[in-house]
C-alpha cells in the first residue's frame, strides 16, 4: 500500500506534463455538471489469493456541490475485473461497482487541473471462476465469496482539454469470505483513461 500511495503523490506532482497538445477548455469556475467515459487497467487482489491484472469499463457523472470552491461529487457505474493469481490457481471475480467520490479541483498549469479524490464504493459480484490447470480445476467462484462488497477509493486525477487520467487505490472494508471462519478483503491499484463532456 505504501508504494501505491507514493505513486499517487507522484502523479499529482507530475500532472503538469499530462497532455500538452492543445488548449484546454475545462474550467473549474464554470463547470457545473459533466459526464464521462472511463477505460482502465487494474492490479487487483484478494487476501491470501495473490493479485492479477484486470479491466475496468464505466461511465461517470459529476456535479459541482459548492459555489465558492471547485468541489465535485462524482458517481457512476463500472464493470470491474478483480480476483487473484497464486500458486497456479487463478481466481476471477467480476463486479458492477458504484463509487461515490468527492473531488477537489486544483489548477496547476494553463488548462491543466489535478483532482484529488476520496470516497466509498459499493459493488456486487456478477460472475467468477476458479482455474488451476495442474489440478484440472475450472469451476465457478460465484458461491465461494459473498456477492456484495464495499470499500474506500483514494487517488488523484488529471484533466486537460476534456481528457482525463486517474491513478487510484481501492481497499475493501467488507469481509467477502463466505466461510464465517475466514476473512478476505479485496484491493486494487487502478489506472483509468477517459474523456469528460
Beta strands, then each sheet from edge to edge (+ up, - down):
strand 1: 33-46
strand 2: 51-64
strand 3: 71-86
strand 4: 89-109
strand 5: 112-132
strand 6: 137-140
strand 7: 148-160
strand 8: 163-172
strand 9: 186-196
sheet 1: 6+ 5- 4+ 3- 2+ 1- 9+ 8- 7+
end
